[in-house]
Amino acid sequence: MSTERTFIAVKPDGVQRGLVGEIIARFEHKGYKLVALKMLKPTTEQAQGHYIDLASKPFYPVLVEYFSSGPIVGMVWEGKNVVKAGRALLGATNPADSLPGTIRGDFAIDVGRNVCHGSDSVDSANREIDFWFNRE
């Protein structure tokens, strides 16, 4: 498999709890390369755009409100099979289903405050990287 890139964001709860360094360390220890990083407080419009694929879900308004409630740290990671491997490092979306040793299994409190976001496919990664890093 060729080198790919993925978008990982430490969500407001992860930033507030001081988990950014731990999350970066876990990706670095797996051998992935951090190629871009920025900290920002998303606007409501940015949060809506980021989660546009979930707009029809009943939890969408709460998700948008939460994602735009405080600073996030957006990152682009590069490496072999990094999209799938990144999702494995993060753990299941619902922390109750995440194994110990995963970021969410170790640190997340509930599904609405699950510490981080990771692209779920190469196409999503490309869209999210473009959304957060190529629009200034």
Steps between C-alpha positions, in 0.01 A plus 500: 500500500629846417545787740179681583393790716227528761340781698489464878344764724526519875152620596424767763486251789837352406661844474343614829627187677856543371506185284652649182856392581393146590306464175792632293736262683285197421505577127874572506572176688325311219737663253265750337623840390325820612496725192260778609349625825286795601300602803181697449152552635263388224209722411153348486526512119834314503359233731196462272727468196726248668208276599288563187471123441313470833258790439196270480573333836298601808819565702646739237406830674653385830814377321543833320447693824757285684762506221481880488494544880876536547838459337589194295837384371484388138781282370603331179685172545681313224602137468418158368133410554466796741124546451410150618780484757408844632142387557634196686717723722197717579267210582126470446291817477311392812757484781304216663593289197866611494767265625752602765815619327307705245478876543124495555517185712751667730373858505147549361207545734195465275405486134427872493841587645727242345827699496586486130387469142667291232428476129307183417628459142766634265231707324383647832861572596561687176181703545575580866864593435388731221226645723725579797840565340453619143236769555648809655 
